[in-house]
Amino acid sequence: MRVLAVDSDSASLKKIKELLSKTIPDATCYYYDSSLAALAKAREEEIDVAFLDVEMPELTGLDLGKYLKDLNPFVNLIYLTDNTDYAFEAMKLHASGYLKKPGSGNEVKKELEQLRYPETKKRYKRVFAQTFGNFELFVDGEPVAFKYTRTKEIVALLVNNRGAQTSNGEIIASLWEDDGDPEKKLSYLCNLRQDLQNTFTRLKLDGIILKQRGSMAIAKDKIECDLYDWLDYGNDSKYKYVGDYMNQYSWSEFYHAELDEISYDLEEE
């Protein structure tokens, strides 16, 4: 379980840290006194439970909760406050709970035992990447429409690279091989990257693409993918590789030998 606790008051933050450390010692917890810093962390890690102070500068707890719901519709929001004036607004966000400060260990334990979205619920993935056969990217069950067809191919390449940072040079080499002017390709790549950002922003998919200077990667933990599931679970996977992999892209042929070998090994088990 990944837990986020955010309170701009240092004493209150220290108190909730003590309570969570005793109540769920095995959980991975992140503590912030800044709502913007907490939001940045939530874009990197999928949060299961968030304890949020209602009244904070920069972003209120209610506004932060809206952003967290965009990142993960099944996040459990538990609001912390000195009064109950905001309870109705919190409930409109389908909050899991509401604690009056300072709270107690028993109250925290009760809230965690009665989460709106229990940890046992299957983790919801809005994004599904289909790699067996033709590549396709689905969001909420619908194929994503990019402005440029090459943008979709960039996503396919990032998925193929399984979370590894992929440089601009590697993207250009895969998409265009030795065809054309390198300077024009780099300019075109900038347009493709902007199309990717615009499309994912419109779909509220913050954190799916991890960017560094001159490179990008796919956030593996934020998507479901037939390839990843098959590599993780082998014969127990609900997906099966049968020799077809991202068929519409010529560069994918270089990976068939690796997948074929894995498939042969699984058949011998």
N, C-alpha and C positions, 0 to 999 in steps of 0.2 A: 504494500500500500504506500502510495506517495502522497504526502500531506503537506499542504502549504498553509502557513500561518502568517498573517499580515496585520500589524498594528503599529501605528505611528508613535504610540506612547511606549517608551522603553520599559517601564515598570509592568504594564499590561502584557507586553510581548514576553517578558521574562516569566511572568506568571503562567501564561498559556504554554510556554516551553516546558516548564516544570510539570504541568499537568499532563501534557502529551508524552513526555519522556517516561512518566510512571505508568500511564494508561496503555500506551502502544509502543513499548521499547524497541520492538523489531521493525517498526515502520521507518521509511525514509522521509525525514521531515526537513522542510526548508522554512527558515524564519526571516522575515523582512520587516523593516520599519518604513519602507517605501513601497507604495502600491505600483509604481512604474517599474521598479526593479523586480518585484514579484511577478508582474505580467511578463517581463522579459524571460524569467525563468520558466514560466508556464508555457512559453513558446518553444522551449527546448525540451522540457519533460512533461509528459502527460500526467496531470494531477487528478487524483481520485477524490480527495477531500480538501476543502479550503475553509479555514477559519479566518473570517474577515471582519476587522473592525469596520463599523458602518461609517463613522465620521473620520475621514482622513484627507489631508491636502493632496494635491496633484490629481488623484482619482479617488472618489469615494468608494467605500466598500461595495455599494450597490452597482456603481459603474464598472468596477473591477469584476464583479460577479458576472455582468453581462458579457464581458470579453472572455472570461473563463468558459462560459457556456458556449460561446462561439467556437472556442478551441476544442472543447470536449462536451458535447451535449449531456453526458452522463456524469459530470462532475457533481459532487455533493457540496453544496454551499451551506456553511453554518456561520451565522452572523453573531458577532460579539458587540454589545452596546451597553451603555449606562442606563438607557431607558428603552421603552418598547414603542416609541413613536414611529419607527420605521418598519414595524413588523408587517404591515400590509404590503409595502413596496417589496419587502423581501419575499413574501409569499407569492407575489406576482412573478418572481423569477423562479418559482418552484424550488425554493430553498429547502434544504433537508432539515435545518433546525435553527434555533434562535436562543442564544445564551446571554443572560444578564451578567455583566461583569461583577465581581472577578471570576465567578464560576467555581466549581469544585470538581474534584476527581470523579465523583459519582455522576455529576451532571454531564461531564465530557464522555464518560463511559456509556451513559444512557444514549447520548446522541449518536455515538459510533455504533451502538448495537441496533439503532433504528434508522439507518441511513436510507434515504429515498432510493438510491441506486447501490445496493450492496456489492461488495467486492466480488462475490460469487457470480454476479451477473456477467455474462460474456462481454468482454471489452468491445465497445462499438467502434468500428472503423468506417469513417465516411468515404474513404478512398480505397478503391480496389484496382490493382494493376494486373491486367491479364497479359501474360507473356507467352503462354503455350498457344500455338497457332499464330494468328496476327496479334500484334500488340494493340491494346486498347486501355484507356484510362477512364474509370467510372467514378463519379462522385454522387453519392446518394442514389445509386442505381442507374444514373444517366451518363452516357458517354460525354466527355468534355470536348467542347468545340473551341479550338484555338483559332486565332486570326491567321496564323501561318502553319502550314503542315509540318514545317521543319521544327516548330516548337514542340509538337508532340514527339518528334523523333529525339529531341534533347531529353525529354522526360524518360523515354524508353532507354536511352543510353545511361541515364542516372540510375534507373531501376536495375539495369543490367550490371552496373558497377557496385550494387549492393551496399550502399552507404559510404563508399569511398569517395573522397573529394576528386572531382574530375576537372582538369584544367581547361581553360579556353582553347589551348592548342590541341588537346586531346579531342575536344568536341568538334573542332574544325576538321581535324584529320579524319574523324569517323564520318562526319556528315558530307564532306566534299572530297575526301581523299586528296588527289593532286590536281583537282579541277579548278582553274580560275585564279584570280588575283588574290593573294593573302590579305592585303589591306581591305579590299572590298568584302572579303569573307568576314573579317573582324567587325567591320561596320554592320554587316547584315546580322552577325551574331548578337550585337548590341540590341538590335530591333527584336530579335527572337527572345532575348532575356527579358526585355521590357514587356513583350506579349505574355511571357510566362508569369511575370509578376502581376500584371494587370488581371489576367485570368484567375489566378489563385486568390488575389485580393477580392475580386468580385464574388468568388465562391467561399470566401471566409476560410481560407486554408493557410492561415499563418503557421509557419514552422514546418511545413512539409518540405520545403527546399532550404537547405543549410548553405549559406553563402560565405565564402571567404574571398580575399582579394584575388581575382583572376581564376576562381574555381567555384564549383557547386557540388552538392551531394543531396541525395534523397534521405529523408529522415525515416529509416526503416521501421521504427517502432510506431509510426503514425499511419501506416498504410497496411492493408492486407494485400498479399501478392501470392499468386499460385506458385511461382518459383520459390519464394522464401519458405512457404509452408511445406513444399515438397522437399526442399533441402533440409529443413528442420526435422520433419517427421517421417520421411522416407515412405515406406509401404503403408504407414498409418495415416498418411496425408489424404485429404479428400480430393487432391489434385494429382494427376499423373502425367509425366512427360512421356510422349510417344514419338519423339523425333522432330516435332514441329516447334520452333521457337522464334518468336518475333519475325515471322516469315517475310514481311514487307521490307526489311532492312538488310542490305548486303553484308554489313559488318557483323551481323549476328551469327553468320556462318562460322566465324572463328571460335565460337563458344560451343558449337554442337558436339565436338569431340569430348569436351569435359563433361557435358550433360549425358552423353551416350555412355561414357565410362561409369558414371554414377548410377545410371539406370541399369546397366549390366550387373554391377555389384549388388544392387537391390534385388534383382531377379534371382541371384544365387543364394540369397539369405533364406 
